[in-house]
Amino acid sequence: MIISYTPEAIGDLKRLREFSEVKNPLPAQRVATSILNGISQLKTFPYLGVEVQQAPNPEMVRDLIIGNYIARYLLRSKNIDILRIWHHKEDRL
């Protein structure tokens, strides 16, 4: 499986890291690394996330929970597109 990130997901990662750095710079790097490591598990376990029931095709759009963060992704035959990433306390997109 090939994992790619939408521009929105890349923006989300930057935003989350910047927010974390303001509050506590040392854990900010760990948070970013944790999110990326969690997402990388999808290469081996693409169905690891839970189905997004409100999606047009819930089996293909899934949410991966990584600690306090959620990565929404689109599962295709050979690719995984990371759509968005947010903290669980944020409004879902």
Biopython code that builds the backbone (N, CA, C, O; Angstrom):
import numpy as np
from Bio.PDB.StructureBuilder import StructureBuilder

atoms = [
    (1, "MET", "N", (0.839, -1.186, 0.000)),
    (1, "MET", "CA", (0.000, 0.000, 0.000)),
    (1, "MET", "C", (0.883, 1.249, 0.000)),
    (1, "MET", "O", (1.901, 1.315, 0.690)),
    (2, "ILE", "N", (0.476, 2.203, -0.769)),
    (2, "ILE", "CA", (1.174, 3.488, -0.827)),
    (2, "ILE", "C", (0.325, 4.507, -0.075)),
    (2, "ILE", "O", (-0.871, 4.642, -0.335)),
    (3, "ILE", "N", (0.940, 5.213, 0.845)),
    (3, "ILE", "CA", (0.236, 6.233, 1.619)),
    (3, "ILE", "C", (0.592, 7.602, 1.067)),
    (3, "ILE", "O", (1.765, 7.936, 0.905)),
    (4, "SER", "N", (-0.433, 8.385, 0.782)),
    (4, "SER", "CA", (-0.217, 9.770, 0.348)),
    (4, "SER", "C", (-1.087, 10.686, 1.203)),
    (4, "SER", "O", (-2.076, 10.255, 1.796)),
    (5, "TYR", "N", (-0.700, 11.944, 1.253)),
    (5, "TYR", "CA", (-1.373, 12.940, 2.087)),
    (5, "TYR", "C", (-1.961, 14.027, 1.201)),
    (5, "TYR", "O", (-1.295, 14.533, 0.298)),
    (6, "THR", "N", (-3.212, 14.382, 1.467)),
    (6, "THR", "CA", (-3.806, 15.506, 0.760)),
    (6, "THR", "C", (-3.179, 16.798, 1.285)),
    (6, "THR", "O", (-2.622, 16.805, 2.383)),
    (7, "PRO", "N", (-3.259, 17.882, 0.529)),
    (7, "PRO", "CA", (-2.760, 19.165, 1.043)),
    (7, "PRO", "C", (-3.420, 19.545, 2.375)),
    (7, "PRO", "O", (-2.779, 20.147, 3.237)),
    (8, "GLU", "N", (-4.693, 19.196, 2.541)),
    (8, "GLU", "CA", (-5.392, 19.500, 3.789)),
    (8, "GLU", "C", (-4.776, 18.733, 4.961)),
    (8, "GLU", "O", (-4.617, 19.285, 6.050)),
    (9, "ALA", "N", (-4.433, 17.476, 4.745)),
    (9, "ALA", "CA", (-3.833, 16.664, 5.807)),
    (9, "ALA", "C", (-2.451, 17.192, 6.179)),
    (9, "ALA", "O", (-2.091, 17.213, 7.356)),
    (10, "ILE", "N", (-1.685, 17.613, 5.195)),
    (10, "ILE", "CA", (-0.370, 18.201, 5.473)),
    (10, "ILE", "C", (-0.540, 19.477, 6.284)),
    (10, "ILE", "O", (0.203, 19.718, 7.235)),
    (11, "GLY", "N", (-1.515, 20.292, 5.910)),
    (11, "GLY", "CA", (-1.813, 21.503, 6.673)),
    (11, "GLY", "C", (-2.241, 21.181, 8.096)),
    (11, "GLY", "O", (-1.873, 21.887, 9.035)),
    (12, "ASP", "N", (-3.022, 20.110, 8.256)),
    (12, "ASP", "CA", (-3.442, 19.691, 9.593)),
    (12, "ASP", "C", (-2.241, 19.311, 10.450)),
    (12, "ASP", "O", (-2.159, 19.711, 11.611)),
    (13, "LEU", "N", (-1.313, 18.544, 9.891)),
    (13, "LEU", "CA", (-0.116, 18.145, 10.635)),
    (13, "LEU", "C", (0.689, 19.364, 11.088)),
    (13, "LEU", "O", (1.151, 19.428, 12.227)),
    (14, "LYS", "N", (0.849, 20.323, 10.185)),
    (14, "LYS", "CA", (1.585, 21.546, 10.533)),
    (14, "LYS", "C", (0.866, 22.312, 11.633)),
    (14, "LYS", "O", (1.490, 22.774, 12.588)),
    (15, "ARG", "N", (-0.439, 22.444, 11.494)),
    (15, "ARG", "CA", (-1.237, 23.178, 12.484)),
    (15, "ARG", "C", (-1.167, 22.511, 13.855)),
    (15, "ARG", "O", (-0.995, 23.192, 14.866)),
    (16, "LEU", "N", (-1.299, 21.196, 13.896)),
    (16, "LEU", "CA", (-1.245, 20.478, 15.168)),
    (16, "LEU", "C", (0.124, 20.589, 15.816)),
    (16, "LEU", "O", (0.235, 20.745, 17.032)),
    (17, "ARG", "N", (1.157, 20.510, 15.004)),
    (17, "ARG", "CA", (2.508, 20.616, 15.566)),
    (17, "ARG", "C", (2.762, 22.023, 16.092)),
    (17, "ARG", "O", (3.305, 22.183, 17.185)),
    (18, "GLU", "N", (2.377, 23.044, 15.329)),
    (18, "GLU", "CA", (2.563, 24.424, 15.789)),
    (18, "GLU", "C", (1.804, 24.677, 17.079)),
    (18, "GLU", "O", (2.320, 25.333, 17.983)),
    (19, "PHE", "N", (0.589, 24.168, 17.175)),
    (19, "PHE", "CA", (-0.207, 24.337, 18.389)),
    (19, "PHE", "C", (0.484, 23.663, 19.572)),
    (19, "PHE", "O", (0.561, 24.233, 20.661)),
    (20, "SER", "N", (0.985, 22.444, 19.353)),
    (20, "SER", "CA", (1.669, 21.714, 20.424)),
    (20, "SER", "C", (2.955, 22.402, 20.844)),
    (20, "SER", "O", (3.284, 22.427, 22.030)),
    (21, "GLU", "N", (3.687, 22.961, 19.889)),
    (21, "GLU", "CA", (4.957, 23.625, 20.195)),
    (21, "GLU", "C", (4.760, 24.837, 21.093)),
    (21, "GLU", "O", (5.604, 25.124, 21.942)),
    (22, "VAL", "N", (3.660, 25.545, 20.914)),
    (22, "VAL", "CA", (3.380, 26.719, 21.739)),
    (22, "VAL", "C", (3.173, 26.292, 23.186)),
    (22, "VAL", "O", (3.670, 26.936, 24.110)),
    (23, "LYS", "N", (2.441, 25.206, 23.374)),
    (23, "LYS", "CA", (2.145, 24.743, 24.733)),
    (23, "LYS", "C", (3.332, 24.039, 25.374)),
    (23, "LYS", "O", (3.616, 24.237, 26.555)),
    (24, "ASN", "N", (4.027, 23.215, 24.589)),
    (24, "ASN", "CA", (5.137, 22.442, 25.144)),
    (24, "ASN", "C", (5.995, 21.907, 23.999)),
    (24, "ASN", "O", (5.639, 20.900, 23.388)),
    (25, "PRO", "N", (7.119, 22.563, 23.698)),
    (25, "PRO", "CA", (7.913, 22.206, 22.522)),
    (25, "PRO", "C", (8.466, 20.779, 22.505)),
    (25, "PRO", "O", (8.530, 20.168, 21.438)),
    (26, "LEU", "N", (8.860, 20.239, 23.636)),
    (26, "LEU", "CA", (9.467, 18.906, 23.632)),
    (26, "LEU", "C", (8.495, 17.806, 23.203)),
    (26, "LEU", "O", (8.846, 16.989, 22.353)),
    (27, "PRO", "N", (7.289, 17.762, 23.764)),
    (27, "PRO", "CA", (6.360, 16.718, 23.322)),
    (27, "PRO", "C", (5.818, 16.926, 21.902)),
    (27, "PRO", "O", (5.293, 15.985, 21.307)),
    (28, "ALA", "N", (5.932, 18.120, 21.358)),
    (28, "ALA", "CA", (5.392, 18.382, 20.021)),
    (28, "ALA", "C", (5.995, 17.445, 18.988)),
    (28, "ALA", "O", (5.275, 16.933, 18.131)),
    (29, "GLN", "N", (7.280, 17.214, 19.049)),
    (29, "GLN", "CA", (7.932, 16.313, 18.109)),
    (29, "GLN", "C", (7.450, 14.880, 18.323)),
    (29, "GLN", "O", (7.251, 14.139, 17.361)),
    (30, "ARG", "N", (7.265, 14.492, 19.578)),
    (30, "ARG", "CA", (6.775, 13.139, 19.865)),
    (30, "ARG", "C", (5.364, 12.941, 19.324)),
    (30, "ARG", "O", (5.037, 11.874, 18.804)),
    (31, "VAL", "N", (4.525, 13.976, 19.449)),
    (31, "VAL", "CA", (3.150, 13.884, 18.945)),
    (31, "VAL", "C", (3.176, 13.678, 17.434)),
    (31, "VAL", "O", (2.496, 12.795, 16.912)),
    (32, "ALA", "N", (3.961, 14.493, 16.736)),
    (32, "ALA", "CA", (4.047, 14.374, 15.278)),
    (32, "ALA", "C", (4.563, 12.998, 14.881)),
    (32, "ALA", "O", (4.028, 12.379, 13.962)),
    (33, "THR", "N", (5.585, 12.518, 15.556)),
    (33, "THR", "CA", (6.146, 11.199, 15.265)),
    (33, "THR", "C", (5.132, 10.102, 15.550)),
    (33, "THR", "O", (5.018, 9.146, 14.783)),
    (34, "SER", "N", (4.399, 10.232, 16.641)),
    (34, "SER", "CA", (3.384, 9.245, 16.997)),
    (34, "SER", "C", (2.293, 9.167, 15.931)),
    (34, "SER", "O", (1.872, 8.077, 15.544)),
    (35, "ILE", "N", (1.841, 10.320, 15.462)),
    (35, "ILE", "CA", (0.806, 10.351, 14.421)),
    (35, "ILE", "C", (1.317, 9.671, 13.155)),
    (35, "ILE", "O", (0.631, 8.822, 12.586)),
    (36, "LEU", "N", (2.518, 10.039, 12.713)),
    (36, "LEU", "CA", (3.069, 9.462, 11.487)),
    (36, "LEU", "C", (3.321, 7.962, 11.629)),
    (36, "LEU", "O", (3.100, 7.206, 10.683)),
    (37, "ASN", "N", (3.779, 7.527, 12.799)),
    (37, "ASN", "CA", (3.983, 6.089, 13.027)),
    (37, "ASN", "C", (2.658, 5.334, 13.003)),
    (37, "ASN", "O", (2.570, 4.233, 12.459)),
    (38, "GLY", "N", (1.640, 5.929, 13.592)),
    (38, "GLY", "CA", (0.315, 5.300, 13.570)),
    (38, "GLY", "C", (-0.204, 5.153, 12.154)),
    (38, "GLY", "O", (-0.736, 4.107, 11.781)),
    (39, "ILE", "N", (-0.046, 6.202, 11.371)),
    (39, "ILE", "CA", (-0.502, 6.164, 9.983)),
    (39, "ILE", "C", (0.285, 5.132, 9.188)),
    (39, "ILE", "O", (-0.280, 4.460, 8.325)),
    (40, "SER", "N", (1.568, 4.996, 9.463)),
    (40, "SER", "CA", (2.388, 4.043, 8.699)),
    (40, "SER", "C", (1.931, 2.598, 8.914)),
    (40, "SER", "O", (2.200, 1.743, 8.071)),
    (41, "GLN", "N", (1.247, 2.311, 10.021)),
    (41, "GLN", "CA", (0.711, 0.963, 10.253)),
    (41, "GLN", "C", (-0.319, 0.563, 9.202)),
    (41, "GLN", "O", (-0.569, -0.621, 8.980)),
    (42, "LEU", "N", (-0.913, 1.567, 8.557)),
    (42, "LEU", "CA", (-1.926, 1.287, 7.544)),
    (42, "LEU", "C", (-1.342, 0.555, 6.341)),
    (42, "LEU", "O", (-2.075, -0.117, 5.615)),
    (43, "LYS", "N", (-0.041, 0.673, 6.121)),
    (43, "LYS", "CA", (0.579, -0.060, 5.012)),
    (43, "LYS", "C", (0.361, -1.563, 5.175)),
    (43, "LYS", "O", (0.116, -2.273, 4.200)),
    (44, "THR", "N", (0.452, -2.032, 6.400)),
    (44, "THR", "CA", (0.290, -3.455, 6.689)),
    (44, "THR", "C", (-1.151, -3.808, 7.041)),
    (44, "THR", "O", (-1.643, -4.879, 6.688)),
    (45, "PHE", "N", (-1.816, -2.896, 7.738)),
    (45, "PHE", "CA", (-3.177, -3.146, 8.221)),
    (45, "PHE", "C", (-4.120, -2.045, 7.722)),
    (45, "PHE", "O", (-4.526, -1.191, 8.509)),
    (46, "PRO", "N", (-4.471, -2.047, 6.448)),
    (46, "PRO", "CA", (-5.268, -0.938, 5.890)),
    (46, "PRO", "C", (-6.670, -0.805, 6.475)),
    (46, "PRO", "O", (-7.272, 0.266, 6.388)),
    (47, "TYR", "N", (-7.196, -1.862, 7.062)),
    (47, "TYR", "CA", (-8.544, -1.807, 7.645)),
    (47, "TYR", "C", (-8.514, -1.541, 9.145)),
    (47, "TYR", "O", (-9.504, -1.775, 9.839)),
    (48, "LEU", "N", (-7.388, -1.056, 9.647)),
    (48, "LEU", "CA", (-7.214, -0.789, 11.071)),
    (48, "LEU", "C", (-8.212, 0.249, 11.588)),
    (48, "LEU", "O", (-8.691, 0.135, 12.717)),
    (49, "GLY", "N", (-8.525, 1.245, 10.786)),
    (49, "GLY", "CA", (-9.451, 2.297, 11.202)),
    (49, "GLY", "C", (-10.895, 1.836, 11.185)),
    (49, "GLY", "O", (-11.232, 0.812, 10.590)),
    (50, "VAL", "N", (-11.741, 2.609, 11.847)),
    (50, "VAL", "CA", (-13.176, 2.306, 11.885)),
    (50, "VAL", "C", (-13.886, 2.997, 10.731)),
    (50, "VAL", "O", (-13.494, 4.082, 10.301)),
    (51, "GLU", "N", (-14.921, 2.359, 10.244)),
    (51, "GLU", "CA", (-15.682, 2.919, 9.138)),
    (51, "GLU", "C", (-16.358, 4.223, 9.546)),
    (51, "GLU", "O", (-16.832, 4.361, 10.673)),
    (52, "VAL", "N", (-16.397, 5.174, 8.624)),
    (52, "VAL", "CA", (-17.104, 6.441, 8.837)),
    (52, "VAL", "C", (-18.509, 6.247, 8.264)),
    (52, "VAL", "O", (-18.711, 6.300, 7.051)),
    (53, "GLN", "N", (-19.466, 6.024, 9.150)),
    (53, "GLN", "CA", (-20.813, 5.648, 8.730)),
    (53, "GLN", "C", (-21.509, 6.695, 7.869)),
    (53, "GLN", "O", (-22.327, 6.351, 7.016)),
    (54, "GLN", "N", (-21.189, 7.977, 8.087)),
    (54, "GLN", "CA", (-21.857, 9.024, 7.316)),
    (54, "GLN", "C", (-21.243, 9.215, 5.931)),
    (54, "GLN", "O", (-21.748, 10.012, 5.141)),
    (55, "ALA", "N", (-20.170, 8.502, 5.628)),
    (55, "ALA", "CA", (-19.522, 8.610, 4.315)),
    (55, "ALA", "C", (-20.359, 7.871, 3.266)),
    (55, "ALA", "O", (-21.070, 6.921, 3.593)),
    (56, "PRO", "N", (-20.273, 8.313, 2.003)),
    (56, "PRO", "CA", (-21.015, 7.622, 0.940)),
    (56, "PRO", "C", (-20.659, 6.133, 0.848)),
    (56, "PRO", "O", (-21.523, 5.304, 0.563)),
    (57, "ASN", "N", (-19.394, 5.800, 1.089)),
    (57, "ASN", "CA", (-18.970, 4.409, 1.085)),
    (57, "ASN", "C", (-18.167, 4.154, 2.366)),
    (57, "ASN", "O", (-16.942, 4.271, 2.358)),
    (58, "PRO", "N", (-18.844, 3.809, 3.460)),
    (58, "PRO", "CA", (-18.176, 3.699, 4.763)),
    (58, "PRO", "C", (-17.014, 2.712, 4.796)),
    (58, "PRO", "O", (-16.082, 2.895, 5.579)),
    (59, "GLU", "N", (-17.046, 1.685, 3.976)),
    (59, "GLU", "CA", (-15.956, 0.718, 3.991)),
    (59, "GLU", "C", (-14.645, 1.331, 3.486)),
    (59, "GLU", "O", (-13.558, 0.888, 3.858)),
    (60, "MET", "N", (-14.762, 2.350, 2.636)),
    (60, "MET", "CA", (-13.568, 2.955, 2.042)),
    (60, "MET", "C", (-13.069, 4.176, 2.816)),
    (60, "MET", "O", (-11.877, 4.481, 2.770)),
    (61, "VAL", "N", (-13.945, 4.873, 3.517)),
    (61, "VAL", "CA", (-13.549, 6.048, 4.301)),
    (61, "VAL", "C", (-13.534, 5.630, 5.764)),
    (61, "VAL", "O", (-14.544, 5.190, 6.312)),
    (62, "ARG", "N", (-12.360, 5.777, 6.387)),
    (62, "ARG", "CA", (-12.172, 5.245, 7.725)),
    (62, "ARG", "C", (-11.461, 6.266, 8.607)),
    (62, "ARG", "O", (-10.772, 7.158, 8.111)),
    (63, "ASP", "N", (-11.637, 6.126, 9.908)),
    (63, "ASP", "CA", (-10.952, 6.961, 10.893)),
    (63, "ASP", "C", (-9.993, 6.089, 11.697)),
    (63, "ASP", "O", (-10.390, 5.079, 12.279)),
    (64, "LEU", "N", (-8.736, 6.492, 11.719)),
    (64, "LEU", "CA", (-7.729, 5.818, 12.519)),
    (64, "LEU", "C", (-7.501, 6.646, 13.767)),
    (64, "LEU", "O", (-7.153, 7.824, 13.680)),
    (65, "ILE", "N", (-7.695, 6.038, 14.928)),
    (65, "ILE", "CA", (-7.507, 6.737, 16.193)),
    (65, "ILE", "C", (-6.079, 6.478, 16.662)),
    (65, "ILE", "O", (-5.652, 5.334, 16.819)),
    (66, "ILE", "N", (-5.353, 7.575, 16.881)),
    (66, "ILE", "CA", (-3.958, 7.514, 17.304)),
    (66, "ILE", "C", (-3.848, 8.356, 18.568)),
    (66, "ILE", "O", (-3.641, 9.567, 18.495)),
    (67, "GLY", "N", (-3.985, 7.728, 19.709)),
    (67, "GLY", "CA", (-3.987, 8.483, 20.963)),
    (67, "GLY", "C", (-5.151, 9.458, 20.979)),
    (67, "GLY", "O", (-6.308, 9.050, 20.888)),
    (68, "ASN", "N", (-4.846, 10.754, 21.094)),
    (68, "ASN", "CA", (-5.876, 11.798, 21.106)),
    (68, "ASN", "C", (-6.151, 12.368, 19.719)),
    (68, "ASN", "O", (-6.823, 13.392, 19.600)),
    (69, "TYR", "N", (-5.653, 11.735, 18.688)),
    (69, "TYR", "CA", (-5.767, 12.255, 17.334)),
    (69, "TYR", "C", (-6.509, 11.279, 16.441)),
    (69, "TYR", "O", (-6.535, 10.073, 16.686)),
    (70, "ILE", "N", (-7.109, 11.831, 15.405)),
    (70, "ILE", "CA", (-7.864, 11.029, 14.444)),
    (70, "ILE", "C", (-7.358, 11.365, 13.049)),
    (70, "ILE", "O", (-7.249, 12.532, 12.675)),
    (71, "ALA", "N", (-7.054, 10.328, 12.295)),
    (71, "ALA", "CA", (-6.654, 10.494, 10.889)),
    (71, "ALA", "C", (-7.744, 9.860, 10.035)),
    (71, "ALA", "O", (-8.000, 8.660, 10.131)),
    (72, "ARG", "N", (-8.378, 10.667, 9.207)),
    (72, "ARG", "CA", (-9.403, 10.146, 8.288)),
    (72, "ARG", "C", (-8.716, 9.815, 6.975)),
    (72, "ARG", "O", (-7.940, 10.611, 6.447)),
    (73, "TYR", "N", (-9.010, 8.628, 6.454)),
    (73, "TYR", "CA", (-8.354, 8.216, 5.224)),
    (73, "TYR", "C", (-9.314, 7.520, 4.268)),
    (73, "TYR", "O", (-10.359, 7.000, 4.657)),
    (74, "LEU", "N", (-8.917, 7.534, 3.018)),
    (74, "LEU", "CA", (-9.659, 6.884, 1.944)),
    (74, "LEU", "C", (-8.857, 5.664, 1.520)),
    (74, "LEU", "O", (-7.694, 5.779, 1.134)),
    (75, "LEU", "N", (-9.471, 4.519, 1.592)),
    (75, "LEU", "CA", (-8.825, 3.262, 1.248)),
    (75, "LEU", "C", (-9.188, 2.903, -0.189)),
    (75, "LEU", "O", (-10.359, 2.759, -0.541)),
    (76, "ARG", "N", (-8.157, 2.765, -0.999)),
    (76, "ARG", "CA", (-8.363, 2.350, -2.388)),
    (76, "ARG", "C", (-7.596, 1.051, -2.618)),
    (76, "ARG", "O", (-6.965, 0.549, -1.688)),
    (77, "SER", "N", (-7.631, 0.503, -3.804)),
    (77, "SER", "CA", (-7.056, -0.825, -4.037)),
    (77, "SER", "C", (-5.582, -0.921, -3.658)),
    (77, "SER", "O", (-5.186, -1.885, -3.003)),
    (78, "LYS", "N", (-4.759, 0.051, -4.050)),
    (78, "LYS", "CA", (-3.330, -0.008, -3.750)),
    (78, "LYS", "C", (-2.828, 1.248, -3.042)),
    (78, "LYS", "O", (-1.642, 1.359, -2.733)),
    (79, "ASN", "N", (-3.722, 2.179, -2.792)),
    (79, "ASN", "CA", (-3.341, 3.456, -2.185)),
    (79, "ASN", "C", (-4.208, 3.761, -0.970)),
    (79, "ASN", "O", (-5.355, 3.328, -0.865)),
    (80, "ILE", "N", (-3.618, 4.515, -0.069)),
    (80, "ILE", "CA", (-4.348, 5.082, 1.058)),
    (80, "ILE", "C", (-4.105, 6.580, 1.011)),
    (80, "ILE", "O", (-2.961, 7.035, 1.055)),
    (81, "ASP", "N", (-5.174, 7.336, 0.924)),
    (81, "ASP", "CA", (-5.072, 8.794, 0.919)),
    (81, "ASP", "C", (-5.479, 9.310, 2.291)),
    (81, "ASP", "O", (-6.621, 9.133, 2.715)),
    (82, "ILE", "N", (-4.539, 9.951, 2.983)),
    (82, "ILE", "CA", (-4.857, 10.572, 4.262)),
    (82, "ILE", "C", (-5.573, 11.880, 3.942)),
    (82, "ILE", "O", (-5.000, 12.778, 3.325)),
    (83, "LEU", "N", (-6.820, 11.979, 4.364)),
    (83, "LEU", "CA", (-7.658, 13.123, 4.013)),
    (83, "LEU", "C", (-7.511, 14.278, 4.991)),
    (83, "LEU", "O", (-7.281, 15.418, 4.586)),
    (84, "ARG", "N", (-7.645, 13.982, 6.281)),
    (84, "ARG", "CA", (-7.574, 15.017, 7.318)),
    (84, "ARG", "C", (-7.040, 14.402, 8.597)),
    (84, "ARG", "O", (-7.100, 13.187, 8.787)),
    (85, "ILE", "N", (-6.511, 15.260, 9.485)),
    (85, "ILE", "CA", (-6.016, 14.822, 10.784)),
    (85, "ILE", "C", (-6.418, 15.888, 11.792)),
    (85, "ILE", "O", (-6.240, 17.080, 11.542)),
    (86, "TRP", "N", (-6.961, 15.466, 12.933)),
    (86, "TRP", "CA", (-7.339, 16.443, 13.945)),
    (86, "TRP", "C", (-7.277, 15.838, 15.337)),
    (86, "TRP", "O", (-7.246, 14.618, 15.499)),
    (87, "HIS", "N", (-7.258, 16.712, 16.343)),
    (87, "HIS", "CA", (-7.320, 16.302, 17.745)),
    (87, "HIS", "C", (-8.761, 15.918, 18.031)),
    (87, "HIS", "O", (-9.688, 16.519, 17.489)),
    (88, "HIS", "N", (-8.948, 14.919, 18.881)),
    (88, "HIS", "CA", (-10.308, 14.429, 19.120)),
    (88, "HIS", "C", (-11.235, 15.478, 19.727)),
    (88, "HIS", "O", (-12.454, 15.320, 19.650)),
    (89, "LYS", "N", (-10.709, 16.535, 20.322)),
    (89, "LYS", "CA", (-11.562, 17.589, 20.899)),
    (89, "LYS", "C", (-11.987, 18.625, 19.855)),
    (89, "LYS", "O", (-12.862, 19.449, 20.118)),
    (90, "GLU", "N", (-11.372, 18.583, 18.680)),
    (90, "GLU", "CA", (-11.752, 19.519, 17.617)),
    (90, "GLU", "C", (-13.016, 19.028, 16.944)),
    (90, "GLU", "O", (-13.366, 17.851, 17.026)),
    (91, "ASP", "N", (-13.703, 19.954, 16.271)),
    (91, "ASP", "CA", (-14.862, 19.558, 15.462)),
    (91, "ASP", "C", (-14.386, 18.667, 14.330)),
    (91, "ASP", "O", (-13.358, 18.928, 13.706)),
    (92, "ARG", "N", (-15.146, 17.615, 14.075)),
    (92, "ARG", "CA", (-14.800, 16.728, 12.958)),
    (92, "ARG", "C", (-15.110, 17.410, 11.645)),
    (92, "ARG", "O", (-16.098, 18.131, 11.512)),
    (93, "LEU", "N", (-14.249, 17.169, 10.684)),
    (93, "LEU", "CA", (-14.371, 17.840, 9.385)),
    (93, "LEU", "C", (-15.078, 16.965, 8.388)),
    (93, "LEU", "O", (-15.270, 17.368, 7.241)),
]
sb = StructureBuilder()
sb.init_structure("model")
sb.init_model(0)
sb.init_chain("A")
sb.init_seg("    ")
for serial, (resi, resn, name, xyz) in enumerate(atoms, 1):
    if name == "N":
        sb.init_residue(resn, " ", resi, " ")
    sb.init_atom(name, np.array(xyz, "f"), 0.0, 1.0, " ", f" {name:<3s}", serial, name[0])
structure = sb.get_structure()
